[in-house]
Every structure is written in structure tokens, then in C-alpha cells.
Amino acid sequence: MVQTWSGWKRFPDASIDQIEAPDGPGVYEVRHTLTGRAVAFGHAADVANAITHLMHNGGVSAFGRLFGRPSLMPRVADLEFRTSAAANRADAKTAASRLLGLRQAAWRRRLDTGWAARHPG
């Protein structure tokens, strides 16, 4: 199962190819530094490679950049990431699914609380 999260880390300069992240399976989360808005979340067989891909390509393939809409991804300098290593790819996928479910439940509770406050009784 997944260990604990690393601390939040800023993306290095784009000219540097070294990412301080697990070279093996795990879970990653990328957020906007100032707003805290989640930009990317997922699991990967090689977390360092996935983070590097996001850093260089904004998570979009070359084909997508040529024919797709412009990415809504903020500048890399405005992002930070955290990671959590897993024993294997299946554990990383299970952990990401569980974390996503917890996050969705928290949002539902927040929305329900807001709705109840606006519509009493």
C-alpha cells in the first residue's frame, strides 16, 4: 500500500531534467502554488517520469498540442507537486482510486453543507 505523501516541492527549472520523485510506482498530485487548485492527480508506474512529462509537455502529447485546444495548464513555475511511493503498480492504482473517492466524498459533504445553509428547513 502507499506510504505517506512527500512534502510539496516546486518544479525545477525546465532546463534541469532531474525531478525529486520516486523512480518506481506511486501516486502524484500537482497543484497551483498560490490558489491550491488541483491541476493533476494520478498514479504511474514511474512517478518521476510522469512528473517530468507534466513539466515539459503540460501533460499533453505532441499530437494534442498540434491539433488540440491550447492547454489550460498554468506555467510550471506556478506549480508544485507531491508524491507517494507504492510497492507496485496495482497498489498505486488502488491508492489513487481510494484517494479520489475520499476527495469526492469531501466535496459532496462541502456542497451539501453549503446547500443546507442556503436553503434552511
N, C-alpha and C positions, 0 to 999 in steps of 0.2 A: 504494500500500500504506500501511498505518497507520504513523504516525510513532511517537515514544516516548510513554510514559504521562506525564501531568502528575503533579505531587505530589499527595498525599492532601489533600483540602480538607474542612473542616467545612461542613455545610449552614448557610446564613444563617438568621437569624430568619425565621419564617414570614410576617411582615408585609412582608418585603423580597422583591420579585419578581425581583431580579437574581441570576442564577447565573453564576458564572465558569466557563463551559464553551463549547466550540465551537458556533456557530450553525448549522453545517453537519453533514454526515455524520461518523460516528465510532463509537467503542466506549466504553462506560462500565461501571464497576464500583462497586458500593456495598457497604460493609462496616460491621459494628458496630465502633465505635471501641475498646472495651475488649477484646472477645474476638477480633476479627479475622474473625469468621464472615461469609462472603459472604451478602449479603441480595438483591442484584440484579446481573445481568450481562447485557449485550446490546449490540445495535447499533441505531442510529437514523439517520434522515435528518436530524434536527435534535437533536443531543445535549442542548443546553441545554433544549429543550422537554421531552425525555424525563426529564431530571433534575428539572425543575420539576414535572412531573406526579407523579413519585415523592414529591417533597417535600410537595405539597399533598394528594395522594389516597392515598398509600401504595401507588401502583401499581394501585389498584382503581377501576373505573368506578362511577358513581353507582348504577347498577342493581345492581352487585355488592355495594356497601355496604348497600343496602336489603334485598336478599334472600339474600345470601351469609352465610357464617360470618364472625365478626369476624377482621380481618386479624391475622396473626402478626407483622406488621412492627413492629420496635422504634420507640420515639419518634425523631423526626427529629433531636433534639438529641444522640442517641447514635450517629449515623451520620456517615460521611464518604464521599467519592466521589473517583474519579479518572477522567480521560477521555483519549482519544487520538483526534485528528482523522484523517480519511481523505479521500482525493481525491474519492471519490464513494460512493454508497450500496452499490454492488456490492463495492468494496474493503472497506468497513466490515463487510459481511456475511461476506465471505471471512475477514477477520482475526478476527472474533468466533468463527467456526466453528473456525479453526485454534487459537486460544487455548483454546477449550473442549476441543478434542481433547487439547492439551498438558496441561491441568489434569486431565482424566480419566485420562490415562496416568500422571501423577504419583501420583494417588490409588490407582490399581491397583498401582503399584510399592510404595507405602507399605503397602497392605493385604497384598500378597504377602509383604513383608518381615516384617510382624507375624505373619502366619500361620506362616511358616517358623520364626520364633523360638519360637512356642508349640508347634509340632509338629516337633521335630528328627528328622532321619533318617527 
